[in-house]
Amino acid sequence: MTTPTKELPMYDAFGKPTELKPKITYKLRVKNGYILALLPDQHQRRLPNLLVDHK
């Protein structure tokens, strides 16, 4: 029996959706149901949980 896999969305350090580019090194961090993709010169910022509806 296999477990269905779910792709996690990827965001940059500013909380905007992003896609990885070839020949660039990223630091990837899994956070609250999404992947944070940081460039070498970026640091993790204080981001809200992007997948929760803020009402």
N, C-alpha and C positions, 0 to 999 in steps of 0.2 A: 504494500500500500504506500503510495507516495502522497506527500503533502503538497497541495497546490502552492506555487510560489507567486508572490506578488512583487511587481517591480516598484521600487521606491522612487519617488520623484527626486530630482537633484536641484539644489539651489546654490547660489554663490554666497559670498560673505555678506551681501546686502539684502538677502532674502528674495532675489529674483531668480526665476527658473533659468537653468543653464544646461548646456551640453558640453561634454568633454571634447577638447580639440587635440588632434594628434601632435606628438612631439613636445607636449607641455607636461610637466610634472605637477600633479595635484596632491594635496593632502585631503583624504576623504574621511569624514566623520559621520557616523550614523547618529542622528538626533531625532527623537520624538516622531519616528515614522517617516523620515526623509533623510537624504544624504546631503551633507554640506561639503561642497567641493571648493577647496581653498587653493589659490595660487601660492607659489613660494613666498611672495612678499605680503600676503594677506594674513590676518589673524582672525580668529573666531570672534564675532561680534555677539552682543546680547540680542538674540532673535527670539521672537515669540514662537509658540508652537504653531507652525504654518498650516497644519492640517486640522486644527480645531476651529469650529465656527465661533468667532468672537461676536457675541450679540450685545 
